Amino acid sequence: MVADLLKRAPGAEELRRIPDETIRDFIEADFFKIFQPKRFGGYELDYGPPQVRIAAELGRGCGSSAWVFSVTACHSWILGMYPLRAQEEVWGENRNALLASALVPEKGQLEPVDGGYRISGRWKFSSGVDAADWNLIVAPLDTGAGGRDNLLCLVPKRDYEVIDTWFVGGLRATGSKDVQIDGAFVPEHRTLPLRMLKGGPTPGSAVNPSHIYRLPVYAVFPYNICAPAIGIARGVIEQFTARASRQISLTGQRASESATLQLRVAEGAVLVDAANELILRDAEEINRVARAGESFDYEKRTRYRRDLAYAALSSMRAVDVVHQASGAHGLFEEFPIQRAFRDIHALNAHVALRWDSNGLQFGRIALGLDCNDPTY
């Protein structure tokens, strides 16, 4: 698919969302079913390696397409942790039903009512929302006496409005728009407290026996936003070497004979290869630990997040090393490297991949201090 994605990428940026034909390609390839429960036609694959390996290919052609694939696919994993009744409502009639998420409330509230809640508010950054049939919405619930609980609410498309706010410089085609909800009813079985997603049994794990539905979501979710970085960086190296190999300088020398360019290609390649192997190593451990029913202590959780943040950072450095050597050619809009440069910098701006905060938590644990971030 890489060649097709590369051709579609400029048009996808103009649309500011993934083209319908790309979504159809992904559905026909069953990409979105990699973590869907087997009882609903999915594959229940091990968590981690599929995102890395598929996004590392797709991202060579279009970073936004790789992002939407990876993020959308992981929502089926999360739905697999919900009560069976909620899963049946989504996939009972349409096993190709897709889910988006909106995890950042600008304004959000839940009001308890008979049988569930009324949800209202506005949420940002719902990637791939145009293709979704449902949305996973985080909303705060006032539990009294200053207490608060955060619920992950499953909301059908008919109950929310998509507001087009995604006018950005990077990952433009992800269509990460706002979502507005005005008093929609969410039944109790379509809610899941976020505290239940820190590792261990979930309502869904009672009916979906795979270990992936007992994973600590906070600790491993960033696989879905880090994986596209590998593909973006690989695509940049491929596009740069293809151009440099046929380019002739003003002196008549082939650009490929430049020792400077050779070193930049080598540095970029090793940065992205190392990043790829680092997170795949952790992914093997994650599945081994979960399959054995062992616990995920803070050393493991903070190390996984550390490595994911560092892999994204290394991939960005790989792009920067090569982009700088592209000269003025790398500035033209039709040159894919400039789009990849913008995309990977946008990817690294995601809060879950910030090196400072993720490296800090690992350092705290390594030095005998407590983890002071509740998202771990």
C-alpha positions in Angstrom: 0.0 0.0 0.0 3.0 2.3 0.5 3.0 3.6 -3.1 -0.7 4.4 -3.0 -0.5 6.1 0.3 2.4 8.2 -1.0 0.4 9.3 -4.0 -2.7 10.1 -1.8 -0.8 12.0 0.9 -1.0 15.5 -0.7 -4.7 15.1 -1.2 -5.2 13.8 2.3 -3.5 16.9 3.6 -5.9 19.1 1.6 -8.9 17.1 3.0 -7.4 17.2 6.5 -8.6 13.6 7.0 -7.8 10.1 5.6 -9.4 9.6 2.2 -12.3 7.1 2.0 -10.4 4.8 -0.3 -7.6 4.4 2.3 -10.1 3.6 5.0 -11.7 1.0 2.7 -8.2 -0.5 2.0 -7.5 -0.8 5.7 -10.9 -2.4 6.4 -10.5 -4.9 3.5 -7.0 -5.7 4.9 -8.5 -6.3 8.4 -6.0 -3.9 9.9 -8.6 -2.5 12.3 -9.4 -6.0 13.6 -5.9 -6.9 15.0 -7.1 -6.4 18.6 -10.8 -7.0 18.1 -12.1 -10.0 20.1 -12.3 -13.3 18.2 -15.9 -13.7 19.2 -16.6 -10.7 16.9 -14.4 -11.7 14.0 -11.2 -10.2 15.3 -7.7 -11.6 15.7 -6.8 -10.9 19.3 -3.1 -10.5 18.3 -0.4 -9.8 20.9 -0.3 -6.1 21.8 2.6 -4.1 20.5 4.3 -5.9 17.6 1.3 -5.5 15.2 1.2 -1.7 15.6 5.0 -1.4 15.2 5.2 -3.7 12.1 2.2 -2.4 10.2 2.7 1.3 11.0 6.4 1.0 10.1 5.2 0.1 6.6 2.3 2.4 6.2 4.2 5.4 7.6 6.7 5.1 4.8 3.9 6.4 2.5 1.8 8.6 4.8 2.4 9.3 8.5 -1.2 10.4 9.1 -2.6 7.2 7.6 -0.3 5.1 9.8 -1.5 7.2 12.8 -5.2 6.7 12.1 -4.6 3.0 11.5 -2.8 2.5 14.8 -5.0 4.6 17.0 -8.3 3.3 15.5 -7.1 -0.3 15.9 -6.3 0.1 19.5 -9.9 1.3 20.3 -11.1 -2.2 19.5 -8.7 -3.4 22.2 -10.2 -1.0 24.7 -13.7 -2.0 23.8 -12.8 -5.6 24.4 -12.4 -4.6 28.1 -16.0 -3.3 28.3 -19.0 -5.4 29.4 -20.1 -7.9 26.7 -23.4 -6.0 26.2 -21.5 -2.9 25.0 -19.4 -5.0 22.6 -22.5 -6.6 21.2 -24.1 -3.2 20.6 -21.1 -2.1 18.5 -20.2 -5.3 16.7 -23.4 -7.3 16.8 -24.6 -6.2 13.4 -21.5 -4.7 11.9 -18.2 -6.3 12.7 -16.4 -3.6 10.7 -17.7 -0.9 13.0 -14.9 1.6 13.9 -14.3 3.6 17.0 -12.6 7.0 17.6 -11.7 8.5 20.9 -11.9 11.9 22.5 -9.8 11.9 25.7 -9.2 15.6 26.3 -12.3 17.4 27.6 -12.4 21.1 27.0 -15.6 21.1 29.0 -17.2 17.8 30.1 -19.6 16.6 32.7 -21.6 13.6 33.6 -25.0 13.7 35.4 -26.2 10.5 37.0 -29.7 9.5 35.8 -31.8 6.4 36.0 -29.9 3.6 34.3 -26.8 5.6 33.4 -25.7 9.2 32.8 -26.3 12.3 30.8 -23.1 13.5 29.1 -22.4 17.0 27.9 -19.4 18.9 26.8 -16.7 19.4 24.1 -13.7 17.3 23.5 -10.6 17.8 21.4 -8.3 15.6 19.2 -10.6 12.9 18.0 -8.3 11.3 15.4 -10.0 9.6 12.5 -13.4 10.6 13.7 -14.9 11.1 10.2 -14.7 7.3 9.6 -15.9 6.3 13.1 -19.2 4.8 14.1 -18.7 5.2 17.8 -16.5 7.3 20.1 -14.8 6.7 23.4 -15.2 9.8 25.5 -13.5 10.6 28.9 -15.8 12.5 31.2 -15.4 13.5 34.9 -18.0 12.4 37.4 -18.5 14.3 40.6 -18.7 11.7 43.4 -19.4 14.2 46.2 -17.2 15.7 49.0 -14.8 16.9 46.4 -14.3 13.5 44.9 -14.1 12.7 41.2 -14.1 9.7 39.0 -13.3 9.6 35.3 -15.4 7.4 33.1 -14.7 6.2 29.6 -18.1 6.6 27.9 -19.0 4.7 24.7 -21.1 7.1 22.5 -22.7 6.3 19.1 -22.1 8.7 16.2 -25.7 9.9 16.2 -25.2 11.4 19.7 -22.3 13.7 19.0 -21.4 16.4 16.5 -18.0 16.6 14.8 -16.7 20.2 14.8 -14.0 20.9 12.2 -11.2 22.6 14.1 -8.2 20.6 12.7 -6.2 23.3 11.0 -2.6 22.3 11.9 0.9 22.1 10.5 1.6 18.4 11.2 -0.4 15.2 11.0 -2.9 17.3 9.1 -4.6 14.3 7.5 -5.5 12.6 10.8 -8.7 14.7 11.0 -8.3 15.0 14.8 -11.3 17.2 15.2 -13.5 18.3 18.1 -16.5 16.4 19.3 -19.6 18.2 20.9 -22.2 16.3 23.0 -25.3 17.9 24.4 -27.0 15.8 27.0 -26.8 12.4 25.4 -27.8 9.4 27.5 -25.1 6.8 28.2 -26.3 3.6 29.8 -24.3 2.2 32.7 -23.0 -0.8 30.7 -21.4 1.6 28.2 -19.2 3.2 30.8 -15.9 2.1 32.2 -14.0 3.8 35.0 -10.4 4.7 34.0 -9.2 3.2 37.3 -10.1 -0.2 36.0 -7.7 0.1 33.1 -4.4 0.1 35.1 -3.9 -3.6 34.6 -5.7 -6.7 35.8 -9.2 -8.1 35.3 -11.7 -6.0 33.4 -15.4 -6.6 32.6 -14.4 -7.7 29.1 -11.6 -10.0 30.3 -14.3 -12.2 31.8 -15.6 -13.1 28.3 -12.5 -12.4 26.2 -9.8 -14.6 27.7 -6.8 -13.1 25.8 -4.2 -11.5 28.1 -4.4 -8.3 26.1 -7.6 -7.3 27.8 -5.9 -7.3 31.2 -3.0 -5.0 30.2 -2.3 -1.7 31.9 -3.7 0.8 29.4 -1.9 3.8 30.7 1.5 2.1 30.5 1.3 0.7 27.0 -1.2 2.9 25.1 1.6 5.1 23.6 2.6 2.2 21.3 -0.3 3.4 19.1 1.1 6.9 18.7 4.8 5.9 18.7 4.7 3.2 16.0 4.0 5.6 13.1 7.2 7.4 13.9 9.2 4.4 12.8 7.5 4.4 9.4 7.8 8.1 8.9 11.5 8.0 9.6 12.1 5.1 7.3 10.2 6.8 4.5 12.3 9.9 4.8 15.5 7.9 4.5 14.2 6.0 1.5 13.1 9.2 -0.3 16.3 11.0 0.5 18.6 8.2 -0.7 16.5 7.7 -3.9 16.9 11.4 -4.8 20.5 11.7 -3.7 21.5 8.7 -5.7 20.6 10.4 -9.0 21.4 14.0 -8.1 24.4 15.8 -9.7 26.0 18.7 -8.0 27.3 21.9 -9.6 30.8 20.4 -9.7 29.5 17.4 -11.7 29.9 15.1 -8.7 27.2 12.7 -7.8 25.5 13.6 -4.5 25.8 10.1 -3.4 29.6 10.4 -3.4 29.4 13.0 -0.6 30.9 11.6 2.6 28.6 14.0 4.6 25.5 12.6 3.0 26.7 9.0 3.5 27.2 9.7 7.2 23.8 11.4 7.6 22.1 8.4 6.0 24.0 6.0 8.2 23.1 8.0 11.4 19.5 8.3 10.4 19.2 4.6 9.6 20.7 3.4 12.9 18.6 5.8 14.9 15.4 4.4 13.5 16.6 0.8 13.6 17.5 1.1 17.2 14.2 2.7 18.1 12.3 -0.1 16.3 14.2 -2.8 18.1 13.9 -1.1 21.5 10.1 -1.0 21.5 9.8 -4.5 20.0 11.9 -5.8 22.8 9.6 -4.3 25.4 6.5 -5.5 23.5 7.7 -9.1 23.7 8.2 -8.7 27.5 4.8 -7.0 27.9 3.0 -10.0 26.3 5.1 -12.5 28.2 4.4 -10.9 31.6 0.7 -10.5 30.9 0.3 -14.1 29.5 1.9 -15.4 32.7 -0.4 -13.4 34.9 2.5 -11.5 36.5 2.1 -8.0 37.7 3.4 -4.8 36.0 5.4 -3.0 38.7 6.4 0.7 38.4 9.9 -0.2 37.0 8.3 -2.0 34.0 5.6 0.7 33.5 8.0 3.6 33.6 10.5 1.7 31.4 7.9 1.1 28.7 6.9 4.7 28.6 10.5 5.8 28.7 11.4 3.6 25.8 8.4 4.7 23.7 9.2 8.3 24.3 12.8 7.8 23.4 12.0 5.8 20.3 9.8 8.6 19.0 12.5 11.1 19.8 15.1 9.0 18.0 12.9 8.7 15.0 12.5 12.5 15.0 16.2 12.9 15.2 16.6 10.6 12.2 14.3 12.7 10.2 16.0 15.9 11.3 19.5 14.6 10.3 18.3 13.7 6.8 16.0 16.7 6.3 18.8 19.1 7.1 20.9 17.5 4.3 18.0 17.9 1.8 18.8 21.5 1.2 16.2 23.8 -0.6 14.7 20.7 -2.3 13.4 19.6 1.1 11.3 22.8 1.4 9.0 22.2 -1.6 5.5 21.0 -0.7 5.6 18.3 -3.3 8.6 16.8 -1.7 7.4 14.1 0.8 10.3 14.8 3.2 8.9 18.2 4.3 5.5 16.6 5.1 7.3 13.9 7.1 9.3 16.5 8.9 6.1 18.3 10.0 4.3 15.0 10.9 7.0 13.6 13.1 7.5 16.8 15.0 3.7 16.9 15.6 3.8 13.3 16.7 6.5 14.1 19.3 4.4 16.9 20.7 1.9 14.4 22.0 1.8 14.4 25.8 2.2 10.7 26.1 5.5 10.8 24.1 7.2 13.8 25.8 10.7 12.7 26.7 11.0 15.0 29.7 8.1 13.7 31.6 8.5 10.0 30.7 12.2 9.9 31.3 11.7 11.7 34.6 9.3 9.0 36.0 11.8 6.3 35.1 14.6 8.2 36.8 12.5 8.7 40.0 11.8 5.0 40.3 15.4 4.1 39.6 16.6 6.4 42.3 14.2 4.9 44.9 11.5 7.6 44.8 7.7 7.1 44.3 6.0 7.6 41.0 4.1 10.9 41.2 2.2 10.6 38.0 -1.3 8.9 38.3 -1.3 8.0 34.6 1.2 5.2 35.3 
